[in-house]
Amino acid sequence: MSVPNRRFKIVAFGAVLVGALAMACGSDSPAAAPTARPATPTVQPRSTEAPPTPVPAATTAPATQTQTTPATVPDEGSPFTWEIEDVDSGTKPALALTADGTPNVAYMLEAMPGFVKNAVRSGASWDISTIAKGYFYGPLDIGIGPDDTPHITYHDHQANNFQPSKGDAVHAVLKDGEWKVEAVFDVGHDGWDNRLIVDAQGRVHMSAIDPVEFGGSGVEYYFQDDSGKWEVEQVDSGPQTYKYATSVAVDPNGAPHITYFDQSRNDLVLASRNDGDWTKETVDSEGDSGLFSSLVIGADGRYHVSYLFKGATFGAFKYATRGPDDTEWVVTEIDRLNNLKYGFVGARNITSLALDSEGRPWITYSDEKHLKLAVWDGSEWGISTVVDAGSKTQGQLVSLGLDADDQPHIAYFEVTNKSPLDGVIKYAKGTPG
């Protein structure tokens, strides 16, 4: 892997920084909730040809405007019995499972001082370790290596007051019972909206945003080679703000791929690294599609992406898939939720996708009042509600893992204070029946 060219940034001070910091500390207003879900979807598929099972067929209207019936089972109760428990105080959790199905839940507190912690299920309780204390921003992410070693990534703000030369993506790994923490250095204030995956060889791949608010140039890829050295590459996404997430996955040949919301065109984009260069393709260009994507690549090389379409008064949760030899993406609208809040303290990583032992997609998604699970059984999506928050408020962030028995494990958080943001980390495990 070649060493990328480093680039330097010119950061505008004064009004630009003041505006950026105001955005970082503020939030947008909640979207107004319609009284009922529209009867027909508003987004059209890339292809009207149904791919082979187990891939879902497109359920949105083809180019002829002929409506099709969504391949979705109405929400008439969950096929799972859910055990839900409190883990600890904190926000913005991410979940990963060891080979034997033991859940690891990483989470944080965005405060000064704040923390990054990891909780590991041990019998009927949780073993909690503090990874770092300081000034951090989420969301964070966690991945488990082939040796069951946990890896965590997050953004270290480094200073209570904003400084454009400080702020990095940070990688933490548990070695010999202690957390080794190191900054992945790049010029500027990067590492926002980071996601992580550990490949079959134990190498770490990360994606993140170097935001335009702080003089950055957009989506970046971070890679740790066999010697442990970090490399940083520009994905050539163009300027991007933070807030809308990235996702990274590695295909069966070891090549990395990143999905993100292209804010110049409001499209879902897939960036792929081939022979040292990044190529990009549009996955979904209908309206504001591609927020909060979750990318998984199956053992057969098929791409699976869950993400949000931002409507005027609702959010449509969508799924896109393409086989390694296909030329068209098949796009499906799965469900809609209304109680969505956008902005810095609003929606972050509100979809999470995993593949079961048959290679079929499972997707969790959330707004401030509901957490749902959609499961593709080979012919239709079965949708069930995991949590109905009632009078309480959820953090609009979910993280899904499936164990070897295809039992779902979900991490999310319940908001106890909105400003400054605080909450209770929740863990849910589903068993059939």
C-alpha positions as a printed Julia matrix, in Angstrom:
433×3 Matrix{Float64}:
   0.0     0.0     0.0
   1.5     3.27   -1.06
   1.99    6.12    1.34
  -0.61    8.82    0.54
   0.32   12.37   -0.15
  -0.21   14.56    2.89
  -2.14   17.74    2.35
  -2.25   20.9     4.38
  -5.35   22.94    5.13
  -6.0    26.64    5.32
  -8.49   27.25    8.1
 -10.49   30.45    8.05
 -10.64   32.06   11.42
 -13.03   34.62   12.83
 -16.6    34.28   11.66
 -16.1    30.88   10.04
 -14.84   29.29   13.24
 -17.46   30.98   15.34
 -20.15   29.64   13.02
 -18.65   26.15   13.07
 -18.53   26.08   16.83
 -22.07   27.35   17.06
 -23.15   24.48   14.84
 -21.22   22.02   16.97
 -23.04   23.12   20.08
 -26.51   23.57   18.58
 -29.29   21.39   17.27
 -32.01   21.49   14.66
 -35.73   21.46   15.33
 -37.63   18.16   15.31
 -39.35   17.2    12.09
 -43.1    17.6    12.27
 -44.9    14.26   12.48
 -47.64   13.53    9.93
 -50.82   11.88   11.15
 -50.34    8.83    8.96
 -47.74    7.22    6.76
 -48.27    8.04    3.07
 -49.82    5.14    1.2
 -47.26    5.17   -1.59
 -43.48    5.52   -1.41
 -41.78    8.48   -3.03
 -38.51    6.89   -4.11
 -37.91    4.83   -7.21
 -35.63    1.8    -7.61
 -32.56    1.57   -9.76
 -33.78   -1.64  -11.31
 -37.13   -3.37  -11.74
 -35.55   -6.8   -12.08
 -35.72   -8.84   -8.9
 -32.32  -10.26   -7.91
 -32.02  -13.88   -6.81
 -32.95  -14.92   -3.27
 -32.0   -14.05   -0.57
 -31.83  -10.47   -1.87
 -35.02   -8.44   -1.4
 -36.76   -7.25   -4.54
 -37.34   -3.54   -5.02
 -40.61   -2.41   -3.44
 -40.78    1.13   -4.77
 -42.39    2.27   -7.99
 -40.6     1.46  -11.28
 -40.16    4.0   -14.06
 -43.67    3.32  -15.42
 -45.1     4.6   -12.1
 -46.89    1.27  -11.58
 -47.1     0.73   -7.82
 -46.01   -2.56   -6.31
 -46.95   -4.0    -2.96
 -44.14   -3.65   -0.42
 -42.67   -7.02    0.56
 -43.23   -6.24    4.23
 -45.07   -8.02    7.01
 -47.13   -5.55    9.09
 -45.86   -4.87   12.6
 -48.17   -7.21   14.54
 -45.88   -8.1    17.39
 -42.3    -9.23   17.67
 -41.21  -12.77   16.75
 -38.65  -12.39   19.53
 -38.8   -12.18   23.28
 -36.6    -9.24   24.26
 -34.53   -9.06   27.4
 -33.64   -5.39   27.95
 -31.37   -4.08   30.67
 -29.4    -1.02   31.71
 -25.64   -1.18   31.23
 -24.36    2.15   32.58
 -24.77    5.91   32.28
 -23.54    7.27   28.95
 -24.43    7.96   25.33
 -23.87    6.84   21.72
 -23.07    3.13   22.19
 -21.69    0.69   19.63
 -21.89   -3.09   19.94
 -19.75   -5.99   18.73
 -19.78   -9.71   19.56
 -16.94  -12.11   20.2
 -16.92  -15.51   18.48
 -18.89  -17.06   21.34
 -21.49  -14.3    21.26
 -20.26  -12.26   24.22
 -21.39   -8.64   23.74
 -18.97   -5.73   24.02
 -20.63   -2.32   24.25
 -18.47    0.78   23.81
 -19.96    4.14   24.79
 -18.99    7.67   25.79
 -19.85   10.94   27.46
 -19.33   14.11   25.44
 -18.36   16.49   28.21
 -15.34   18.14   29.77
 -14.25   15.95   31.33
 -15.88   13.09   29.47
 -15.01    9.45   28.97
 -14.87    6.47   26.62
 -15.73    3.11   28.2
 -16.28   -0.5    27.23
 -18.68   -2.91   28.92
 -18.33   -6.68   28.51
 -21.08   -9.08   29.47
 -19.92  -11.39   32.28
 -22.55  -13.74   33.61
 -25.46  -11.65   34.82
 -23.46   -8.41   35.06
 -21.17   -6.15   33.05
 -17.42   -5.68   33.46
 -16.77   -2.01   32.69
 -13.39   -0.51   31.87
 -12.51    3.13   31.27
 -10.47    3.57   28.1
  -9.85    7.3    28.24
 -10.92   10.49   29.99
 -10.98   13.86   28.24
 -12.99   15.79   25.69
 -14.43   13.45   23.07
 -17.1    13.43   20.37
 -19.1    10.57   18.95
 -20.39    8.54   17.51
 -17.75    5.94   18.23
 -17.45    2.39   16.92
 -16.19   -0.99   18.05
 -14.96   -4.05   16.15
 -13.78   -7.47   17.28
 -10.69   -8.97   15.66
 -10.26  -12.63   14.68
  -8.56  -13.22   18.04
 -11.57  -11.75   19.9
  -9.62   -8.57   20.62
 -11.82   -5.44   20.83
 -10.87   -2.3    18.87
 -12.58    1.07   19.42
 -12.39    4.34   17.49
 -13.61    7.83   18.39
 -12.84   11.53   17.88
 -10.54   13.13   20.46
 -11.28   16.86   20.53
  -8.12   17.29   22.68
  -8.93   20.76   24.02
 -11.96   22.33   25.66
 -11.73   25.3    23.3
 -11.6    24.59   19.59
  -8.15   24.54   18.0
  -7.93   23.7    14.28
  -4.55   22.02   14.66
  -5.89   19.61   17.28
  -8.45   16.84   17.08
  -7.76   13.36   15.73
  -9.27    9.98   15.09
  -8.2     7.71   17.92
  -7.76    3.94   17.92
  -7.88    1.95   21.17
  -7.1    -1.77   21.39
  -7.09   -4.1    24.38
  -3.69   -5.81   24.74
  -2.58   -7.92   27.68
  -5.46   -6.65   29.76
  -4.72   -2.94   29.15
  -6.06   -0.47   26.65
  -3.48    0.89   24.23
  -4.66    4.27   22.91
  -3.08    6.14   20.01
  -4.06    9.07   17.82
  -4.11    8.46   14.08
  -2.35   11.68   13.12
  -3.46   13.76   10.17
  -3.12   17.48    9.62
  -6.15   19.38   10.88
  -9.18   18.52   13.0
 -10.38   15.18   11.6
 -11.82   11.86   12.77
 -15.51   12.79   12.98
 -18.34   10.28   12.32
 -15.84    7.44   12.36
 -16.56    3.76   11.75
 -14.28    0.76   12.08
 -13.88   -2.79   10.83
 -11.24   -5.38   11.66
 -10.51   -7.72    8.75
  -9.78  -11.45    8.83
  -6.06  -10.76    9.25
  -6.66   -8.52   12.24
  -5.91   -5.28   10.34
  -7.93   -2.21   11.25
  -9.75   -0.07    8.68
 -11.51    3.18    9.61
 -13.57    5.8     7.82
 -14.24    9.31    9.09
 -14.95   12.91    8.13
 -12.47   15.77    8.04
 -15.21   18.41    8.13
 -15.47   21.51    6.02
 -16.42   23.48    9.16
 -12.82   23.12   10.3
 -11.11   23.5     6.92
 -11.12   19.82    6.0
 -11.67   18.17    2.64
 -14.19   15.42    3.4
 -14.17   11.66    3.79
 -10.93    9.98    4.82
  -9.76    6.37    5.02
  -7.42    5.21    7.79
  -5.53    1.95    7.51
  -3.14    0.16    9.84
  -0.61   -1.97    7.99
   1.06   -5.16    9.25
   3.76   -3.16   11.04
   1.16   -1.17   12.95
   1.8     2.05   11.03
  -1.2     4.2    10.18
  -1.82    5.62    6.73
  -4.45    8.25    5.87
  -5.93    8.7     2.41
  -8.38   11.19    0.93
 -11.4     9.54   -0.66
 -11.94   12.58   -2.92
 -15.49   13.05   -1.68
 -15.4    16.81   -1.83
 -16.14   18.98    1.2
 -18.37   17.31    3.8
 -19.8    18.41    7.09
 -19.94   16.1    10.07
 -23.29   14.74   11.39
 -24.37   12.26    8.7
 -22.11    9.26    9.34
 -19.79    7.09    7.28
 -19.48    3.3     7.1
 -16.59    1.08    6.05
 -16.41   -2.58    4.99
 -13.86   -4.9     3.4
 -14.71   -7.22    0.51
 -13.58  -10.88    0.2
 -10.45   -9.71   -1.66
  -9.45   -7.37    1.15
 -10.35   -4.11   -0.63
 -12.0    -1.4     1.48
 -15.27    0.32    0.6
 -16.91    3.34    2.24
 -20.47    4.65    2.05
 -21.34    8.24    2.86
 -23.9    10.98    2.2
 -22.58   13.22   -0.57
 -23.68   16.64    0.63
 -23.0    18.4    -2.67
 -25.66   16.28   -4.4
 -27.58   14.78   -1.45
 -26.89   11.23   -2.68
 -25.78    7.94   -1.19
 -22.29    7.2    -2.57
 -20.09    4.12   -2.45
 -16.34    4.74   -2.65
 -14.13    1.74   -3.46
 -10.36    1.44   -3.35
  -8.86   -0.37   -6.33
  -5.12   -0.49   -7.11
  -4.45    2.43   -4.8
  -7.12    4.73   -6.27
 -10.59    5.56   -5.01
 -13.52    5.29   -7.41
 -17.04    6.43   -6.58
 -20.51    5.45   -7.7
 -23.94    6.76   -6.81
 -26.14    4.2    -5.08
 -29.31    6.25   -4.6
 -29.91    9.76   -5.93
 -33.6    10.22   -5.12
 -34.09   13.2    -2.84
 -31.96   13.36    0.3
 -30.87    9.7     0.33
 -27.91    8.2     2.14
 -27.88    9.64    5.64
 -26.54    7.42    8.45
 -25.55    4.49    6.22
 -24.45    1.07    7.46
 -22.45   -0.99    4.94
 -21.81   -4.74    5.08
 -20.24   -6.88    2.34
 -21.12  -10.56    2.37
 -18.81  -13.51    1.87
 -20.11  -13.67   -1.71
 -19.06  -10.08   -2.36
 -22.61   -8.69   -2.35
 -23.04   -5.16   -1.01
 -25.74   -4.47    1.58
 -26.47   -0.9     2.73
 -29.1     0.47    5.1
 -29.64    4.23    5.28
 -32.15    7.05    5.68
 -34.1     9.03    3.09
 -34.9    12.42    4.66
 -38.42   13.44    3.76
 -40.06   16.76    4.56
 -41.99   15.36    7.53
 -40.68   11.81    7.89
 -37.66    9.58    7.53
 -37.79    6.58    5.17
 -35.47    3.72    6.08
 -34.09    2.11    2.97
 -31.98   -0.84    1.88
 -29.8    -1.07   -1.23
 -27.99   -4.12   -2.56
 -25.83   -5.07   -5.52
 -24.01   -8.29   -6.38
 -20.32   -8.17   -7.33
 -21.14   -8.82  -10.99
 -24.3    -6.69  -11.14
 -24.44   -3.3   -12.8
 -27.57   -1.97  -11.09
 -28.49   -1.36   -7.48
 -31.8    -2.65   -6.16
 -33.31   -0.17   -3.7
 -36.1    -0.95   -1.25
 -37.98    1.3     1.12
 -38.57   -0.7     4.29
 -40.4     1.58    6.69
 -40.98    5.18    7.79
 -40.71    6.89   11.15
 -41.79   10.38   12.09
 -40.2    11.37   15.4
 -36.82   12.28   13.98
 -34.61   15.11   15.12
 -31.61   16.16   13.05
 -28.54   18.15   13.98
 -25.43   17.71   16.04
 -27.19   16.27   19.08
 -29.87   14.61   16.98
 -29.8    11.58   14.7
 -26.46    9.77   14.48
 -25.96    6.23   13.11
 -29.68    5.49   13.32
 -29.47    2.41   11.09
 -27.4    -0.72   11.67
 -27.19   -3.74    9.37
 -25.93   -7.29    9.94
 -26.04  -10.51    7.91
 -27.25  -13.79    9.36
 -25.8   -17.25    8.76
 -27.72  -17.48    5.45
 -26.38  -14.14    4.23
 -29.72  -12.4     4.71
 -29.89   -8.79    5.92
 -31.24   -7.73    9.32
 -31.64   -4.0     9.94
 -32.31   -2.07   13.13
 -33.41    1.55   12.93
 -34.75    4.18   15.3
 -36.29    7.57   15.9
 -36.84    9.25   19.27
 -39.82    7.02   20.12
 -39.33    3.65   18.43
 -36.62    1.1    17.86
 -37.48   -1.44   15.17
 -36.01   -4.55   13.6
 -36.54   -5.59    9.96
 -35.6    -9.14    8.95
 -35.51  -10.45    5.38
 -36.61  -14.1     5.3
 -35.97  -14.65    1.58
 -39.34  -13.42    0.35
 -40.46  -10.5     2.53
 -39.39   -8.12    5.28
 -40.74   -8.91    8.71
 -40.86   -5.75   10.83
 -41.25   -5.71   14.59
 -40.95   -3.12   17.34
 -38.21   -3.75   19.86
 -38.82   -0.65   21.98
 -41.71    1.8    22.22
 -40.34    4.63   24.35
 -43.71    6.12   25.24
 -43.12    9.34   27.17
 -39.35    8.79   27.23
 -36.85    9.82   24.54
 -34.43    7.6    22.7
 -31.07    8.75   21.39
 -31.81    7.77   17.76
 -28.74    5.55   17.63
 -28.65    1.76   17.29
 -26.0    -0.92   16.9
 -26.87   -4.49   15.88
 -24.96   -7.75   16.14
 -26.0   -11.34   15.34
 -24.43  -14.27   17.15
 -23.7   -17.72   15.7
 -27.29  -18.78   16.43
 -28.69  -15.73   14.62
 -29.91  -14.22   17.87
 -30.0   -10.41   17.71
 -28.13   -8.19   20.17
 -28.8    -4.44   20.13
 -27.24   -1.48   21.92
 -28.99    1.9    22.11
 -29.46    4.66   24.66
 -32.25    6.45   26.45
 -31.87   10.2    26.83
 -31.97   11.55   30.4
 -30.73   15.06   29.58
 -30.58   16.76   26.18
 -28.21   19.64   26.86
 -25.62   18.6    27.76
 -26.47   15.21   26.31
 -26.57   12.35   28.8
 -28.38    9.06   29.0
 -28.57    5.41   29.98
 -26.92    2.74   27.84
 -29.38   -0.04   27.03
 -28.74   -3.59   25.85
 -31.39   -5.81   24.25
 -31.13   -9.5    23.4
 -33.79  -11.25   21.37
 -34.69  -14.94   21.54
 -37.21  -16.52   19.13
 -40.73  -16.94   20.42
